[in-house]
Amino acid sequence: MYIHQLAQFLVLHIAELATLACRPVYIFPTNPVPSMHFQRRKYPHDSIADHPYLAGLLTGMVAGLTVGFLFAPRSGKELRKQIVGTVNDQTKDLQHQWDKTSWQAKQTINTIKTNVGLAADEAEDEFGRYVDRARQQAHKAEKEADEALKEADRLAREAKSSIDTFKDTRKLG
C-alpha cells in the first residue's frame, strides 16, 4: 500500500518538476534575416523546450516505468508467462463461447425448420379438409339440383296433365 502511494507521489512530482524545468527558452537568431520557418538553436536538443507538456509527459512516463520495474512483483520472464497464460485462457474461453453460441444457433435453426415443416403439414391437412368439405357441399348441391329438376319435371307434367284435363272437360261441355 505504501509503496504504491510512494510510486504515485514520485511520478506526479517528477512530471511536475520536468514541466517546470522545460519552460520555453527564447533564443535570438544569429542571422538578422529570418530563415523561412526554422530557428537556429545553439543546442539541437533544446527543441523539446518548446513543448513543456510533451517533455513533462515523457519524463513522467520514464519515471513511472522505472518505478514500475523497481517494484514489480515478478521478473520479466514470469510476467511474460503470466500474460501468455492469461491470453491463452481468454482465447480458450472465447472459443468455448463461440462454439456454444454456434451450437445453440444450429439447434435454433433445426427447431425452426422442424416447426416450419410441421406448420406446412398442418396447413396442407387443413387445405385437404377444405377441399373435402367443398366437394361434399358440391355433391350435396348437385343432388339438390337433381331433386329440384325432378320436382320441376313432375310439376310440369302435373301442370300439363291438368291443362289437358281442363281442355278435355271443356270439349265435352
C-alpha positions in Angstrom: 0.0 0.0 0.0 2.7 2.5 1.0 4.9 1.5 -1.9 2.1 2.2 -4.4 1.4 5.6 -2.8 5.2 6.4 -2.9 5.4 5.5 -6.5 2.3 7.6 -7.4 3.8 10.5 -5.5 7.1 10.2 -7.3 5.5 10.0 -10.7 3.3 13.0 -10.1 6.1 15.2 -8.7 8.7 14.2 -11.2 6.3 15.1 -14.1 5.6 18.4 -12.4 9.3 19.2 -11.9 10.0 18.2 -15.5 7.3 20.5 -16.7 8.7 23.4 -14.8 12.3 22.7 -15.9 11.3 22.6 -19.6 10.0 26.2 -19.8 10.4 27.6 -23.3 13.8 29.3 -23.8 13.8 32.1 -26.3 16.9 32.2 -28.4 17.5 35.1 -30.7 18.6 34.2 -34.3 22.2 34.9 -35.1 21.2 35.7 -38.6 19.4 39.1 -39.0 17.4 37.9 -41.9 15.0 35.3 -40.6 15.2 32.0 -42.4 11.9 30.5 -43.6 10.3 28.9 -40.5 13.3 27.4 -38.9 15.0 28.9 -35.9 18.7 28.4 -35.3 19.4 26.9 -31.9 22.6 26.8 -30.0 21.9 23.2 -28.9 19.7 20.9 -31.1 18.1 19.1 -28.1 16.6 22.5 -27.0 13.7 21.9 -29.3 11.9 19.9 -26.6 11.9 23.1 -24.5 9.2 24.4 -26.9 6.8 21.7 -25.7 6.8 21.6 -21.9 3.7 19.4 -21.8 5.4 16.8 -24.0 8.6 17.0 -22.0 6.8 16.5 -18.8 4.8 13.6 -20.2 7.9 11.9 -21.4 9.7 12.4 -18.2 6.8 11.2 -16.2 6.4 8.2 -18.4 10.1 7.3 -18.0 9.9 7.8 -14.2 6.7 5.7 -14.0 8.3 2.8 -16.0 11.4 3.0 -13.8 9.3 2.9 -10.6 7.2 0.1 -12.0 10.2 -2.0 -12.9 11.7 -1.4 -9.5 8.6 -2.5 -7.6 7.4 -5.2 -9.9 6.4 -8.4 -8.0 7.6 -10.7 -10.8 10.6 -10.9 -13.1 10.1 -10.2 -16.8 10.1 -13.8 -17.8 7.5 -14.7 -15.2 5.4 -11.7 -16.2 5.5 -12.7 -19.9 4.5 -16.3 -18.9 1.6 -14.9 -16.9 0.5 -12.6 -19.8 0.7 -15.5 -22.3 -1.2 -17.8 -19.9 -3.9 -15.2 -19.4 -4.2 -14.5 -23.2 -4.4 -18.3 -23.8 -7.1 -18.7 -21.2 -9.1 -15.8 -22.6 -8.7 -17.3 -26.1 -9.9 -20.7 -24.9 -12.9 -19.0 -23.1 -13.7 -17.1 -26.2 -13.5 -20.2 -28.4 -15.7 -22.1 -26.0 -18.3 -19.3 -26.0 -18.2 -19.2 -29.9 -18.7 -23.0 -30.1 -21.5 -22.8 -27.6 -23.2 -20.0 -29.4 -22.7 -21.7 -32.8 -24.2 -24.9 -31.4 -27.2 -23.0 -30.0 -27.7 -21.3 -33.3 -27.7 -24.6 -35.2 -30.2 -26.0 -32.7 -32.4 -23.0 -33.1 -32.3 -23.3 -36.9 -33.1 -27.0 -36.7 -36.1 -26.3 -34.4 -37.3 -23.6 -36.8 -37.0 -26.0 -39.7 -39.0 -28.6 -37.8 -41.7 -26.1 -36.8 -42.0 -24.8 -40.3 -42.3 -28.4 -41.6 -45.0 -29.1 -39.1 -46.8 -25.9 -39.9 -46.7 -26.7 -43.6 -48.0 -30.2 -43.0 -50.8 -28.8 -40.8 -51.7 -26.2 -43.5 -51.7 -28.9 -46.1 -54.0 -31.1 -44.0 -56.3 -28.1 -43.4 -56.4 -27.3 -47.1 -57.3 -31.0 -47.7 -60.2 -30.7 -45.2 -61.4 -27.6 -47.0 -61.2 -29.4 -50.4 -63.2 -32.4 -49.0 -65.8 -30.1 -47.4 -66.1 -28.2 -50.7 -66.5 -31.5 -52.6 -69.2 -32.6 -50.2 -71.0 -29.3 -50.5 -70.8 -29.5 -54.3 -72.1 -33.1 -54.3 -74.9 -32.1 -51.9 -75.8 -29.1 -54.2 -75.7 -31.4 -57.2 -78.1 -33.8 -55.5 -80.4 -31.0 -54.5 -80.3 -29.6 -58.1 -81.2 -33.1 -59.4 -84.1 -33.3 -57.0 -85.2 -29.8 -57.9 -85.1 -30.8 -61.6 -87.1 -33.9 -60.9 -89.6 -31.9 -58.9 -89.8 -29.3 -61.7 -90.4 -32.1 -64.2 -93.1 -33.6 -62.0 -94.8 -30.3 -61.6 -94.5 -29.6 -65.3 -96.1 -33.0 -66.1 -98.8 -32.4 -63.5 -99.5 -28.9 -64.9 -99.6 -30.4 -68.4 -101.9 -33.1 -67.2 -104.2 -30.5 -65.5 -104.3 -28.4 -68.7 -105.1 -31.5 -70.8 -107.8 -32.4 -68.3 -109.2 -28.9 -68.4 -109.2 -29.0 -72.2 -111.0 -32.3 -72.3 -113.6 -31.1 -69.9 -114.2 -28.0 -71.9 -114.5 -30.0 -75.1 -117.2 -32.2 -73.5 -119.0 -29.5 -72.1 
